Amino acid sequence: MQPARLGFALPLILIVLAGCGGSDDEGTPATAAKPAELSGKLTVVSNWTGSEGEAFQAVIDGFKRQAPDVQVEVNQVPFDQTQAQLAQQFAAGSPPDVSVALPGIVRQFSQQGLLMNLDSLWDGWLKDGSYTQAVRDIAQGADDHTDAVLFKGNVNALIWYTPAQLKKLGIAVPKTWDEFTAALDKVKADGIEPFAVGGADGWPLTQWTDPLILRVAGAEAFNQLARGEIGWDDPQIVKAFDVFARMITDYWPDNALSTAFVDATCARVDGKAAFQNQGAFINLVAPGECDKSLKPGKDFTFFEMPKYDDSAPDARFVSGDLFMGAKDSDNPDAAMALLKYLGSADAQEIWAKRGGFVAPNAKVPESVYPNVNDRKAAALWPKDAGTAAGYDLDDWIGGEIQTKYKEALEQFVREPNVQKFIDTMTKVDTRSTEG
């Protein structure tokens, strides 16, 4: 689950539709149209406000310099209202040309034949090394086509800490799971909370389950679970929740479910807890909400959650938002041109230079990022074919299962009974047994 918009910039994966002018019956881009030759109006729905909204507008302005005769109207819709509003607009036959969404609704609209098929665009991006197959898999529709593209990314499973505090405790940055738990035991023995957890906001709980499934069960099992190919009672998934239960029992604070995300972040900044497991967006939240004097890399930084099994292949936990394009857009040539631009390295560099952004396009150089923490996070994005990726599990699944999953996680924190949790989720999520 992703963080709700809280009035400050939070880096998110943005999946957008891109392509060229024209389409066939399935919405596949046909002939290319040059941006300078385009005209008319485009309507784009996004969730961004504040500094995030300004950054996105700067990217849109970059497109308008290429296509000066295209009028782009960006409509901001609150995050928690987006799905309902889009469902109404698509049902009424008047969808925006390009709209933000999460994977669940992208697959739903794809299943209904409402979205553009972007296979040809992705084929080109994979060929020139802009993206990998693992990233393309995140944008898959329900019809075996690729119906979304990535624009703005985020990397999770990052353990944030204060270097001076760890030095005072005599703890080196852990590189293995055993070193990780040894560090947690040392922190606890010194009377400091090992973790700050903002469980009152709900979504931070999923920031724990996803990396633990990825680290313990592996990327293949993670993605099989996300796609309903295996059930929650799969032994690898059960093992992951056994590890999670031990983390809660041994290292979580008693007030995890009553502490808000920002309060948890500031508690770690203030030294009341040694670590916080969160995404790259902490690089903006910590100085923006807790202490404006904090210097990234010096006063706060992170290490990646270690592998549970040192021999396991590399895998990255990523999360974010999607943009989808309406197959029945009133201006498909311009929509395709805009979205193709948004998937480019040139467009993504505009926001990357401002910070709080991980560019999914592998051709964006790390040198454009404004500070060491942003550069470190960007370096973890899966840019080579050998690195697997797992997309935010509950946002991928969506719908009623997502709602019940969050409720079950809250109960699991209150009572870390693995069998009870697995039994609940097996009843809730029956996709693997429905044939």
Phi and psi in degrees as a GROMACS rama.xvg file:
@    title "Ramachandran Plot"
@    xaxis  label "Phi"
@    yaxis  label "Psi"
@TYPE xy
-96.5268  156.672  GLN-2
-67.1608  137.977  PRO-3
-66.3873  155.283  ALA-4
-67.2175  125.242  ARG-5
-117.627  15.1939  LEU-6
93.7707  -1.22352  GLY-7
-131.18  163.611  PHE-8
-73.6255  126.252  ALA-9
-120.021  120.569  LEU-10
-64.1722  133.11  PRO-11
-138.702  153.526  LEU-12
-74.3354  126.955  ILE-13
-113.128  118.899  LEU-14
-103.038  124.918  ILE-15
-125.832  155.944  VAL-16
-88.7715  136.663  LEU-17
-138.521  159.963  ALA-18
165.444  -154.097  GLY-19
-124.158  172.51  CYS-20
-66.3037  147.554  GLY-21
82.3665  162.187  GLY-22
-157.86  157.728  SER-23
-93.2079  -165.486  ASP-24
-64.8194  -23.0648  ASP-25
-97.8593  6.23249  GLU-26
82.8668  19.3205  GLY-27
-80.8985  131.598  THR-28
-55.8505  137.149  PRO-29
-111.361  -107.382  ALA-30
-77.7328  146.65  THR-31
-82.2652  141.345  ALA-32
-115.416  133.451  ALA-33
-75.1013  135.137  LYS-34
-53.2561  -38.8377  PRO-35
-65.4727  -18.7461  ALA-36
-91.2617  -5.33637  GLU-37
-89.2593  159.109  LEU-38
-152.577  -175.073  SER-39
94.771  -165.399  GLY-40
-120.51  145.09  LYS-41
-125.963  138.724  LEU-42
-111.736  126.542  THR-43
-123.981  129.817  VAL-44
-102.339  129.209  VAL-45
-137.232  172.536  SER-46
-107.463  -5.63383  ASN-47
-80.0623  137.312  TRP-48
-131.25  176.82  THR-49
57.7488  -137.973  GLY-50
-66.0122  -31.3924  SER-51
-65.541  -42.1023  GLU-52
-62.9815  -39.193  GLY-53
-65.4369  -39.5839  GLU-54
-65.7629  -42.981  ALA-55
-64.7857  -38.7286  PHE-56
-63.148  -35.9969  GLN-57
-62.8688  -36.8713  ALA-58
-67.5723  -43.7684  VAL-59
-60.5334  -39.7316  ILE-60
-61.5643  -33.9698  ASP-61
-63.0322  -39.2077  GLY-62
-66.9199  -40.8203  PHE-63
-65.28  -25.7792  LYS-64
-69.2497  -28.1489  ARG-65
-83.7083  -33.2091  GLN-66
-127.004  71.93  ALA-67
-63.8383  -19.0504  PRO-68
-93.7389  3.89977  ASP-69
-98.5854  125.726  VAL-70
-93.2605  119.475  GLN-71
-108.487  116.556  VAL-72
-103.629  114.967  GLU-73
-98.0082  117.713  VAL-74
-104.823  121.54  ASN-75
-89.3043  127.366  GLN-76
-122.293  133.252  VAL-77
-54.4782  140.855  PRO-78
-51.9718  -46.2118  PHE-79
-77.173  -3.42229  ASP-80
-108.266  -6.04717  GLN-81
-63.1823  -49.4321  THR-82
-61.0188  -45.5112  GLN-83
-64.0272  -42.1  ALA-84
-66.2384  -42.3891  GLN-85
-65.3179  -39.8595  LEU-86
-58.8852  -41.4605  ALA-87
-66.4526  -43.5129  GLN-88
-66.9358  -43.363  GLN-89
-65.8342  -39.7374  PHE-90
-64.6164  -32.6618  ALA-91
-82.6391  -5.69993  ALA-92
78.6904  18.9347  GLY-93
-132.385  57.1959  SER-94
-76.0685  157.282  PRO-95
-65.7664  158.679  PRO-96
-63.9181  -42.241  ASP-97
-136.402  133.27  VAL-98
-143.902  148.17  SER-99
-75.6886  146.791  VAL-100
-165.057  166.851  ALA-101
-100.072  163.495  LEU-102
-54.6019  -36.4573  PRO-103
-59.5365  -45.3087  GLY-104
-75.7348  -28.4746  ILE-105
-60.8191  -46.5508  VAL-106
-67.2953  -34.9134  ARG-107
-63.2837  -49.1052  GLN-108
-68.5397  -33.0592  PHE-109
-62.7175  -42.6478  SER-110
-61.593  -30.7107  GLN-111
-86.3473  0.802361  GLN-112
73.5877  29.0784  GLY-113
-99.5347  -7.21314  LEU-114
-114.551  158.533  LEU-115
-73.6996  142.53  MET-116
-89.0622  120.098  ASN-117
-110.961  23.1461  LEU-118
-56.4406  -43.5488  ASP-119
-64.6779  -35.6203  SER-120
-65.0797  -46.8916  LEU-121
-66.4595  -35.3094  TRP-122
-57.5278  -43.339  ASP-123
-67.024  -40.8134  GLY-124
-66.1973  -39.7136  TRP-125
-65.8677  -36.9558  LEU-126
-66.0588  -38.9809  LYS-127
-92.9032  2.79822  ASP-128
83.6577  12.0893  GLY-129
-69.1937  -34.7171  SER-130
-140.319  166.491  TYR-131
-111.381  167.885  THR-132
-62.7793  -36.5019  GLN-133
-60.7071  -37.1127  ALA-134
-73.6351  -40.6756  VAL-135
-59.5976  -37.8416  ARG-136
-58.9672  -29.3756  ASP-137
-64.4933  -30.5808  ILE-138
-95.2245  15.7429  ALA-139
-73.3148  138.58  GLN-140
-89.7855  -175.952  GLY-141
-84.6936  -5.66128  ALA-142
-107.373  19.7325  ASP-143
68.7749  12.3896  ASP-144
-105.248  162.928  HIS-145
-93.0629  115.735  THR-146
-114.233  14.2371  ASP-147
-156.169  157.631  ALA-148
-132.368  155.954  VAL-149
-89.4698  138.777  LEU-150
-125.734  -45.3431  PHE-151
-130.26  120.939  LYS-152
-110.635  168.228  GLY-153
-147.266  142.309  ASN-154
-110.746  132.374  VAL-155
-111.848  -168.273  ASN-156
62.2323  35.3777  ALA-157
-102.447  130.091  LEU-158
-98.8106  106.363  ILE-159
-85.0492  143.937  TRP-160
-156.965  167.89  TYR-161
-102.356  116.157  THR-162
-54.2271  -40.8476  PRO-163
-64.9308  -36.6631  ALA-164
-66.8403  -43.8946  GLN-165
-64.6758  -38.2024  LEU-166
-63.3084  -42.0421  LYS-167
-63.0786  -35.5131  LYS-168
-81.0728  -7.89757  LEU-169
73.1782  33.8618  GLY-170
-112.746  126.299  ILE-171
-85.6732  155.709  ALA-172
-61.0977  119.329  VAL-173
-70.7057  140.786  PRO-174
-113.59  -15.6443  LYS-175
-124.25  167.656  THR-176
-65.345  -39.4001  TRP-177
-63.147  -40.9577  ASP-178
-66.3655  -34.4742  GLU-179
-63.4152  -52.1723  PHE-180
-68.0363  -31.7391  THR-181
-64.2285  -40.1678  ALA-182
-64.0985  -41.5708  ALA-183
-63.0921  -40.589  LEU-184
-64.2687  -38.4469  ASP-185
-66.4352  -43.1305  LYS-186
-60.8392  -45.8803  VAL-187
-63.886  -40.4066  LYS-188
-64.6941  -27.4253  ALA-189
-86.823  7.11527  ASP-190
82.2142  18.3214  GLY-191
-111.814  142.178  ILE-192
-64.0844  129.358  GLU-193
-62.7839  -42.8868  PRO-194
-128.641  145.01  PHE-195
-98.1351  128.71  ALA-196
-132.292  122.173  VAL-197
-98.1336  59.8788  GLY-198
-69.3488  -14.118  GLY-199
-62.6774  -25.5014  ALA-200
-85.435  -2.36537  ASP-201
81.5917  -63.9839  GLY-202
-60.2045  -29.9602  TRP-203
-59.9327  -23.18  PRO-204
-65.3226  -37.5044  LEU-205
-72.5138  -20.1357  THR-206
-69.2479  -11.8493  GLN-207
-96.8021  -46.5943  TRP-208
-64.7531  -40.8684  THR-209
-60.3572  -52.7071  ASP-210
-66.2408  -31.3201  PRO-211
-70.2303  -39.3288  LEU-212
-63.0099  -43.1273  ILE-213
-64.3426  -41.8887  LEU-214
-75.1462  -39.8413  ARG-215
-89.4194  -49.3438  VAL-216
-84.6523  -26.7104  ALA-217
99.1165  161.028  GLY-218
-64.6085  -38.0144  ALA-219
-63.0759  -47.085  GLU-220
-66.941  -38.2438  ALA-221
-56.6547  -50.8629  PHE-222
-71.6473  -29.9583  ASN-223
-66.7113  -39.6241  GLN-224
-65.2948  -44.078  LEU-225
-59.6159  -37.3475  ALA-226
-93.2736  5.11905  ARG-227
75.0825  21.3045  GLY-228
-87.0352  -22.5753  GLU-229
-131.691  161.231  ILE-230
-96.9234  172.971  GLY-231
-67.934  -18.7756  TRP-232
-88.0142  6.39306  ASP-233
-59.4382  135.359  ASP-234
-53.2813  -35.522  PRO-235
-68.084  -36.9138  GLN-236
-71.7033  -40.8634  ILE-237
-59.8721  -42.428  VAL-238
-60.4463  -40.1333  LYS-239
-61.3528  -39.9167  ALA-240
-77.1246  -23.554  PHE-241
-61.7573  -43.6474  ASP-242
-65.473  -42.4294  VAL-243
-61.3934  -41.5208  PHE-244
-60.602  -40.688  ALA-245
-67.0592  -37.1168  ARG-246
-63.0425  -43.9035  MET-247
-63.1365  -49.4529  ILE-248
-63.9562  -41.439  THR-249
-90.4764  -29.0542  ASP-250
-132.283  -5.93071  TYR-251
-88.2034  149.667  TRP-252
-73.3826  154.443  PRO-253
-65.7837  -24.4937  ASP-254
-97.258  22.7553  ASN-255
-56.4555  -41.6111  ALA-256
-81.8209  -9.25458  LEU-257
-110.217  5.92003  SER-258
-107.168  128.784  THR-259
-75.8948  158.394  ALA-260
-55.9799  -49.9773  PHE-261
-64.3638  -40.3627  VAL-262
-63.071  -38.7618  ASP-263
-64.7545  -42.8054  ALA-264
-59.7077  -45.6495  THR-265
-71.2043  -29.0192  CYS-266
-63.3157  -40.2862  ALA-267
-68.6092  -40.9884  ARG-268
-58.014  -39.1203  VAL-269
-79.8727  -0.503204  ASP-270
85.4182  8.60971  GLY-271
-77.649  -16.575  LYS-272
-141.159  150.822  ALA-273
-84.1517  -33.8391  ALA-274
-134.637  158.76  PHE-275
-143.976  126.374  GLN-276
-92.0169  107.442  ASN-277
-154.159  179.374  GLN-278
-84.9878  -179.369  GLY-279
-63.7866  -18.516  ALA-280
-65.3864  -14.248  PHE-281
-60.0942  -25.4344  ILE-282
-60.4994  -25.7437  ASN-283
-96.7861  -36.9887  LEU-284
-66.7202  -44.2097  VAL-285
-58.3883  -53.5224  ALA-286
-74.7386  -29.9298  PRO-287
-73.2626  -32.3055  GLY-288
-113.641  -19.188  GLU-289
-113.587  -50.8731  CYS-290
-156.895  106.808  ASP-291
-65.8667  -14.7338  LYS-292
-84.2539  -7.05899  SER-293
-63.1194  134.692  LEU-294
-106.277  117.752  LYS-295
-56.3889  135.785  PRO-296
89.5259  -35.3127  GLY-297
-95.2316  -52.8011  LYS-298
-92.5075  -21.9795  ASP-299
-156.508  143.727  PHE-300
-159.531  -166.72  THR-301
-149.732  162.684  PHE-302
-128.655  155.616  PHE-303
-75.2145  139.281  GLU-304
-53.1952  125.363  MET-305
-64.6525  160.394  PRO-306
-67.7546  141.509  LYS-307
-69.7463  -34.8141  TYR-308
-121.625  116.441  ASP-309
-58.4402  -25.8345  ASP-310
-83.7857  -6.43606  SER-311
-68.4195  147.082  ALA-312
-69.0673  159.701  PRO-313
-63.0628  140.916  ASP-314
-151.852  141.404  ALA-315
-117.893  140.105  ARG-316
-98.1698  115.125  PHE-317
-121.439  160.465  VAL-318
-149.661  170.474  SER-319
152.466  -170.493  GLY-320
-103.094  166.951  ASP-321
-124.487  153.676  LEU-322
-115.289  139.234  PHE-323
-125.142  152.541  MET-324
-110.387  136.162  GLY-325
-74.3612  128.394  ALA-326
-58.5668  -33.1622  LYS-327
-97.7978  31.5753  ASP-328
-54.7096  140.368  SER-329
-72.5946  -17.0134  ASP-330
-137.931  66.3607  ASN-331
-63.9927  -34.4952  PRO-332
-62.1574  -47.2086  ASP-333
-69.0484  -38.189  ALA-334
-61.8479  -45.2011  ALA-335
-63.1671  -40.2441  MET-336
-65.1413  -42.9076  ALA-337
-61.1413  -46.2994  LEU-338
-74.3723  -30.9825  LEU-339
-63.0803  -41.0462  LYS-340
-61.9887  -43.0965  TYR-341
-62.7182  -28.3923  LEU-342
-81.891  -3.39961  GLY-343
-83.9269  159.676  SER-344
-65.1062  -37.0423  ALA-345
-60.2489  -45.1795  ASP-346
-67.3056  -43.9742  ALA-347
-68.6236  -27.8334  GLN-348
-64.0668  -31.1876  GLU-349
-58.5157  -45.1536  ILE-350
-79.6897  -36.8881  TRP-351
-56.9274  -36.9477  ALA-352
-65.884  -23.1153  LYS-353
-84.7977  -17.2963  ARG-354
93.4946  167.998  GLY-355
66.4541  32.8354  GLY-356
-150.762  132.929  PHE-357
-113.929  115.744  VAL-358
-77.6067  122.31  ALA-359
-70.8045  -25.3937  PRO-360
-69.4541  119.941  ASN-361
-66.2768  -13.6782  ALA-362
-86.0964  -2.75299  LYS-363
-78.4675  117.98  VAL-364
-72.3959  145.247  PRO-365
-63.4643  -22.1098  GLU-366
-65.049  -17.8866  SER-367
-79.063  -16.2104  VAL-368
-73.3293  143.572  TYR-369
-78.6051  -16.1689  PRO-370
-150.589  170.269  ASN-371
-64.8949  -36.0794  VAL-372
-66.8311  -42.0752  ASN-373
-63.0237  -38.6417  ASP-374
-67.4335  -40.5255  ARG-375
-62.425  -43.1732  LYS-376
-65.2309  -43.3827  ALA-377
-62.1945  -34.8249  ALA-378
-65.7503  -21.1686  ALA-379
-87.0001  -10.5867  LEU-380
-61.5684  137.745  TRP-381
-68.4662  98.802  PRO-382
-109.184  -9.75834  LYS-383
-117.003  156.933  ASP-384
-64.6997  -19.9754  ALA-385
-85.9561  -3.57194  GLY-386
-104.012  117.635  THR-387
-77.6571  160.93  ALA-388
-139.428  144.691  ALA-389
-120.846  124.749  GLY-390
-87.5785  141.555  TYR-391
-30.503  111.856  ASP-392
-60.6805  -52.1871  LEU-393
-70.8372  -33.6012  ASP-394
-68.6922  -30.8066  ASP-395
-67.7678  -45.1564  TRP-396
-70.6931  -52.3043  ILE-397
70.0629  -175.067  GLY-398
63.6827  -152.797  GLY-399
-64.908  -34.0314  GLU-400
-62.2181  -41.2573  ILE-401
-60.3244  -44.7909  GLN-402
-62.0294  -47.5105  THR-403
-66.6233  -33.9434  LYS-404
-61.9441  -45.3745  TYR-405
-63.9757  -39.0757  LYS-406
-64.4674  -41.5291  GLU-407
-66.2567  -34.8382  ALA-408
-66.5432  -41.0988  LEU-409
-60.4598  -41.9709  GLU-410
-66.9369  -35.5409  GLN-411
-63.9846  -36.4364  PHE-412
-67.822  -39.1289  VAL-413
-66.6706  -39.3687  ARG-414
-138.619  92.8692  GLU-415
-71.7346  61.4331  PRO-416
-96.8913  104.568  ASN-417
-63.3115  -46.3511  VAL-418
-62.6345  -39.3202  GLN-419
-64.1864  -43.0048  LYS-420
-63.5045  -46.6512  PHE-421
-62.6856  -41.3375  ILE-422
-60.748  -41.5382  ASP-423
-62.9752  -47.9963  THR-424
-70.7469  -30.1069  MET-425
-65.4903  -34.8889  THR-426
-74.9519  -34.8251  LYS-427
-74.5744  -43.6318  VAL-428
-110.075  98.1503  ASP-429
-104.845  15.3912  THR-430
-59.1966  -36.3015  ARG-431
-73.5486  -13.657  SER-432
-113.314  4.60618  THR-433
-90.7192  1.74713  GLU-434
